[in-house]
Amino acid sequence: MSETIGQRPWMTAPETAAVLDALEAAGGPDCARFVGGCVRNTLIGKPVSDIDIATRLTPDAVTAALKAAGLKAVPTGVDHGTVTAVSGGKPYEITTLRRDVATDGRRAVVAFTDDWAEDAQRRDFTLNSLYASRDGSVFDPTGHGCADARAGRIVFVGEAEERVREDYLRILRFFRFFAWYGAGTADAAALEACEALKGDLKTLSAERVSRELLKLLGADDPREAVRLMAASGVLGEVLPAPIDLARFAGLVAIEDDQLFENDPVLRLAALLPDDQVGAVTFAERLRLSNAERDRIAAALAPTPEFKSWMSPREIRRALYRLGAQPFRDRAKLAWARADRSATTPQWRGMIALGEGWTPPAFPLTGEDVIAAGAPKGPMVGQVLREVEDWWVDHDFIDDKLSTIEKLKSVVQGMAF
C-alpha cells in the first residue's frame, strides 16, 4: 500500500492552492510536489512551519508562471534553482529538480533535471527526501525516508562521507536533525563521516555555522546530540575549550522541568567557559548579532555571585544592577550548576521575584547634587554614584528627604 498523508489544511489553503495552480498551469499536472520538512513533519505528526515545493519547471518558467498568476516571485537563489513565491503574504520556496555537477564542501554547481529520483539522491538525509502531491500521496525515492522518519533515524542518502564532502555544513545538520527528530542510537556511518571530516568545518562561513548551531540548540532536548558532538570532537571544532557539558545539561533540564521556553542563546552561553573576553571574541568570530554577543557576555560575568540562599534584598540589588534579562540569565546558569533536587524552590522563587519586581528610579539628579553645593563637572557623577550606592544598600529607601540628607553629607565631606 502506498503512503499518503492525506489533504491537510496547509496543503489546501487558498494561498498554497494559488501557487500550485500557477505552476500546474505552466507545467501540467504533477509538475510540482511538496518536499522535505512539510512532508516529513506531517508524516510524523509534528507541526509544519515552512512549505517547500520541488518542480520540474526551470526557475525562469517558475517566475513567469507566478507572475502570470498575479503572484510575487523573489529570485532568492536562482543559480541553485530556487525562487520564492509570495502568496497571501506567505512565502513558498520553490526549487527546480537538480543534480550536483561539482561541489567543494561549501557550495555546489548544479544542473537542472526532471527526474525526481535524481533530485532525491543529492539531498542530505532520507527523511528529508520525501515528496507529496497535492492529493497527499507520498513519494519516497530512496525507499527508506518514511520508515526512517517514523523511527527517528537520521541517515544520509547514499554514502555518508560523500554527502558530507558535498557540503561540510551537513556535519552540523546531522546533529541538528538528530536533536530535533532522532531517537535511539545515532547512525554509525553518519557519526563516522562527521568525525572524520570535522576539521573541514573551518572552511565554512561563520554565519552558516552560527545559524545551524543555534537551530540545533533550539530543540526541545538537544543533550544527547550535543554529547555526541563532544564525543566525536565536532563540538571542539566550533566552541572554545573548556566546554561545560554539565551546566548545559542542567540548563536544559531546568527549562524542561520548569516549563521555561527553549533558549538557544543562553544554552550556547552555558556551554562556553566563564570568560567574558573570550565569549565576546567567540561571538564576534561566529558573527553573532550584537545583541546575542552582549547577552552572552553579560550572562558569563563573574560578579555578583549567585547563590540559592540570596535574600530578597540581595536579589533586588542584583536585579537593579544587572537588569532583568542578565539577572534571569545569571540565575538560570547558576541554578544549572546547583543541586536542583534540594534548591529548586529557592531558585524558582529568585527568578519569580526578578520577574515580578520593578526596580524604582533613583530619585536624585545632577541638579540636586549641584543644589547641594557640588561644583559642575566630573564630581557630580561621582557624588551621584556614591549616594546611589547608599540608596541601593538601604534597599531603595522610599524617602527622598533621607536621600537628600545623605547627599548633603556626602557633598560636605568632599574636598572640591
C-alpha positions in Angstrom: 0.0 0.0 0.0 1.4 3.4 -1.0 2.0 6.1 1.6 -0.3 9.0 2.0 -0.5 12.0 4.4 -4.0 13.0 3.2 -5.0 16.5 2.3 -4.0 18.7 5.2 -5.1 22.3 5.8 -1.7 23.7 5.0 -1.9 21.9 1.6 -5.4 23.0 0.7 -5.2 26.6 2.0 -6.1 29.2 -0.7 -2.6 30.6 -0.6 -1.0 27.2 -1.3 -3.5 26.3 -3.9 -2.8 29.5 -5.8 0.9 28.6 -6.0 0.3 25.1 -7.2 -2.4 26.2 -9.7 0.1 28.7 -11.2 2.8 26.0 -11.6 0.5 23.4 -13.0 -0.9 25.9 -15.5 2.6 26.2 -16.9 3.8 22.6 -16.5 0.8 20.4 -16.3 -0.3 18.0 -13.5 2.4 16.6 -11.2 5.0 19.2 -12.3 5.2 20.2 -8.7 5.2 18.4 -5.3 5.7 19.4 -1.7 9.1 18.3 -0.5 11.2 18.0 2.7 10.2 19.2 6.1 6.5 19.8 5.5 6.1 16.2 4.2 8.3 14.7 6.9 6.6 16.6 9.8 3.1 15.8 8.6 4.1 12.1 8.3 5.3 12.0 12.0 2.7 14.3 13.5 4.8 17.4 14.0 3.7 21.0 13.2 4.5 22.4 9.7 6.0 25.9 9.6 7.6 26.2 6.2 6.2 24.9 2.9 8.8 23.9 0.3 7.9 22.8 -3.3 10.0 21.0 -5.8 9.2 21.3 -9.5 10.3 20.2 -13.0 9.9 23.8 -14.2 13.1 25.8 -14.6 13.5 29.0 -12.4 12.6 31.2 -15.4 9.5 29.2 -16.0 8.6 29.3 -12.3 9.0 33.1 -12.3 6.9 33.5 -15.4 4.2 31.2 -14.1 3.9 33.1 -10.8 3.8 36.5 -12.4 1.1 35.3 -14.9 -1.0 34.3 -11.9 -0.5 37.6 -10.2 1.8 36.2 -7.5 5.1 37.8 -6.4 8.3 35.9 -7.4 11.5 36.6 -5.5 14.8 35.3 -7.0 16.2 34.0 -3.7 18.6 31.5 -5.2 18.1 31.2 -9.0 21.7 29.8 -9.5 20.6 26.8 -7.4 17.1 26.7 -8.8 15.2 28.5 -6.1 12.5 31.1 -6.4 10.3 32.2 -3.5 6.7 32.7 -4.3 4.7 35.1 -2.0 1.0 34.2 -1.9 -1.4 35.8 0.5 1.6 37.2 2.4 3.1 33.7 2.9 6.5 32.6 1.4 6.8 29.3 -0.5 10.3 28.2 -1.6 10.1 26.6 -5.0 13.2 24.7 -6.2 13.8 23.1 -9.6 14.7 19.5 -9.5 18.5 19.3 -9.8 21.7 17.3 -9.5 25.1 18.3 -8.4 27.7 18.8 -11.1 30.5 19.9 -8.8 30.9 20.5 -5.1 33.8 21.8 -2.9 32.2 21.3 0.6 30.9 24.9 0.7 28.9 25.4 -2.5 27.7 23.4 -5.4 27.3 23.8 -9.1 24.0 22.3 -10.2 22.3 21.2 -13.3 18.5 21.1 -13.6 16.7 17.8 -14.2 13.2 16.5 -14.5 13.9 13.3 -12.6 12.5 13.1 -9.0 14.8 10.2 -8.0 17.9 12.1 -9.3 16.8 15.1 -7.2 16.4 12.9 -4.1 19.9 11.5 -4.4 21.5 14.8 -3.9 19.6 15.6 -0.7 21.1 15.2 2.7 19.0 12.7 4.7 16.5 10.1 3.8 13.8 11.6 5.9 14.2 14.9 4.0 14.0 13.2 0.6 10.2 12.8 0.7 7.8 14.4 -1.8 4.0 14.6 -1.7 1.5 15.5 -4.4 -1.4 17.9 -3.6 -3.7 14.9 -3.0 -1.4 13.7 -0.2 0.3 10.8 -2.0 3.8 10.4 -0.7 6.8 9.6 -2.9 9.9 8.1 -1.3 12.6 7.7 -3.9 15.2 6.4 -1.6 12.9 3.7 -0.3 13.8 4.5 3.3 12.6 8.0 4.1 9.2 7.2 5.5 10.5 4.4 7.7 13.5 6.4 8.9 11.3 9.4 9.7 8.9 7.3 11.8 11.8 5.5 13.6 13.8 8.7 14.2 16.8 7.5 12.2 18.9 10.3 10.7 20.6 8.6 7.8 22.5 10.2 4.9 21.2 9.5 1.4 23.7 7.1 -0.1 27.3 7.2 1.2 27.6 9.4 4.3 31.1 10.6 3.6 30.2 11.6 0.1 27.2 13.6 1.3 29.3 15.4 3.8 32.1 16.2 1.3 29.5 17.9 -0.8 28.7 20.3 2.0 30.5 20.3 5.3 27.6 22.1 7.0 25.9 18.7 6.8 28.1 17.7 9.8 26.2 20.2 11.9 22.9 19.4 10.2 23.3 15.8 11.1 23.4 16.7 14.8 20.7 19.3 14.5 18.3 16.8 12.9 19.3 14.2 15.5 18.4 16.7 18.2 15.0 17.5 16.7 13.9 14.2 15.2 16.3 11.5 16.3 15.5 8.5 18.5 17.6 5.7 19.8 21.2 5.1 18.8 22.7 7.5 16.2 23.6 6.1 12.8 27.2 4.8 13.0 28.1 5.6 9.4 26.9 9.2 9.8 28.9 9.7 13.0 32.0 8.2 11.5 31.8 10.6 8.5 31.2 13.6 10.7 34.1 12.8 12.9 36.4 12.1 10.0 35.7 15.4 8.3 35.1 17.6 11.3 38.3 19.7 10.6 36.7 21.0 7.4 34.1 22.9 9.3 36.6 25.7 9.4 36.1 26.2 5.7 32.5 27.3 6.2 31.4 30.9 6.7 30.8 31.9 10.3 27.2 32.9 9.6 26.3 29.4 8.3 27.9 27.7 11.3 26.2 30.0 13.9 22.8 29.7 12.3 23.0 25.9 12.3 24.3 25.8 15.8 21.5 28.0 17.2 18.9 25.9 15.4 20.4 22.8 16.9 20.3 24.3 20.4 16.7 25.3 20.0 15.5 21.7 20.0 13.4 20.6 23.0 16.1 18.3 24.2 19.5 18.6 22.4 21.5 17.0 25.2 22.3 13.7 23.5 23.1 15.4 20.2 25.5 17.8 22.0 27.0 14.9 23.9 27.7 13.1 20.6 29.1 16.2 19.1 31.6 16.5 22.0 32.5 12.8 21.9 33.2 12.9 18.2 35.3 16.1 18.5 32.9 18.1 16.4 31.9 20.4 19.2 35.5 21.2 19.9 35.9 22.4 16.3 33.1 25.0 16.9 33.4 26.1 20.5 36.3 27.2 22.6 37.5 24.9 25.4 36.7 24.0 28.1 33.2 23.1 27.1 30.7 22.9 30.1 28.5 20.0 29.2 27.3 19.6 32.8 26.0 23.2 33.0 24.4 22.9 29.6 22.6 19.7 30.5 21.5 21.3 33.8 20.0 24.3 32.0 18.1 22.1 29.5 16.7 20.1 32.4 15.6 23.3 34.2 13.9 24.6 31.1 12.1 21.2 30.7 11.1 20.8 34.4 10.0 24.4 34.9 8.4 24.9 31.6 10.7 27.7 30.6 10.9 28.5 26.9 13.8 26.8 25.0 16.6 29.4 24.9 19.3 28.6 22.3 21.4 31.7 23.1 21.5 31.0 26.8 22.2 27.3 26.1 25.2 28.4 24.0 26.4 30.6 26.9 26.0 27.6 29.2 28.5 25.6 27.0 31.1 28.3 27.0 33.9 28.9 29.5 33.4 31.5 32.2 35.4 34.1 30.3 33.7 37.3 29.2 36.5 38.4 27.0 36.8 35.0 25.3 33.0 34.9 24.9 33.0 38.2 23.1 35.8 37.1 20.8 34.0 33.8 20.1 30.7 35.7 19.4 32.4 38.1 17.0 34.2 35.2 15.3 30.9 33.4 14.8 29.3 36.6 13.6 26.5 36.5 16.2 24.4 39.6 16.4 25.5 42.4 18.7 22.5 41.7 21.0 23.5 38.0 21.2 27.1 38.8 21.8 26.3 41.3 24.6 23.7 38.9 26.2 26.2 36.0 26.3 28.9 38.3 27.8 26.6 39.6 30.5 25.4 36.0 31.3 29.1 35.0 31.9 30.0 37.9 34.1 31.9 36.8 37.3 30.1 39.1 39.7 27.8 39.3 41.5 28.0 35.6 42.5 24.6 34.0 42.5 23.6 31.6 45.3 20.3 29.9 46.1 20.2 31.4 49.6 20.4 35.0 48.4 18.0 37.2 50.5 15.2 39.2 48.8 17.3 42.3 49.5 20.3 40.8 47.7 18.1 39.7 44.8 16.7 43.2 44.4 20.2 44.7 44.5 21.4 42.3 41.8 18.4 42.9 39.7 18.8 46.7 39.8 22.5 46.5 38.9 22.2 43.9 36.2 18.8 44.5 34.6 16.1 42.0 34.1 17.5 39.8 31.2 21.0 39.5 32.6 19.6 38.7 36.0 17.4 35.9 34.7 20.3 34.5 32.7 22.8 34.6 35.5 20.3 33.0 37.9 19.5 30.2 35.4 23.2 29.4 34.8 23.9 29.3 38.5 20.9 27.1 39.0 22.1 24.8 36.3 25.3 24.1 38.2 23.5 23.6 41.6 21.9 20.6 43.3 18.5 21.1 41.8 16.8 18.4 43.9 17.5 20.5 47.1 17.3 24.1 45.9 14.7 24.3 43.2 12.2 26.3 45.3 14.8 28.9 46.1 16.0 29.3 42.5 12.4 29.4 41.2 11.5 32.0 43.9 14.5 34.1 42.9 13.5 34.2 39.3 9.9 34.8 40.1 10.9 37.8 42.3 13.1 39.1 39.5 10.1 38.8 37.1 7.7 40.4 39.4 9.7 43.3 40.9 10.1 46.6 39.0 13.2 48.5 40.2 12.4 52.0 41.3 14.0 55.0 39.7 16.9 56.7 41.6 15.2 59.9 43.0 18.1 62.3 42.6 19.6 64.1 39.5 22.7 66.1 38.8 20.8 69.3 39.5 20.2 68.0 43.1 23.9 67.5 43.5 24.7 71.0 42.3 22.0 72.4 44.5 23.6 70.7 47.5 26.8 72.6 46.9 28.9 70.5 44.5 30.5 72.3 41.5 29.6 71.4 38.0 31.9 68.8 36.4 33.0 65.2 36.9 32.5 65.4 40.7 28.7 65.5 40.1 28.7 62.0 38.7 31.0 60.8 41.5 28.6 62.1 44.1 25.6 60.7 42.4 27.2 57.2 42.3 28.1 57.3 46.0 24.6 58.3 47.0 23.1 55.8 44.7 25.2 53.0 46.3 23.9 54.1 49.7 20.4 54.1 48.4 20.7 50.6 46.9 22.4 49.3 50.1 19.4 50.6 52.1 17.1 48.6 49.9 15.9 51.5 47.7 14.7 53.6 50.6 11.4 55.3 49.6 12.2 58.6 51.4 13.6 61.3 49.2 14.3 63.6 52.2 16.6 60.9 53.7 18.3 60.6 50.4 18.8 64.3 50.1 20.2 64.4 53.6 22.7 61.7 52.6 23.5 63.7 49.5 24.3 66.8 51.7 26.6 64.8 54.0 28.5 63.3 51.0 28.9 66.8 49.5 30.1 68.3 52.8 32.6 65.5 53.3 34.3 66.0 49.9 37.1 68.4 49.1 36.4 70.5 46.0 
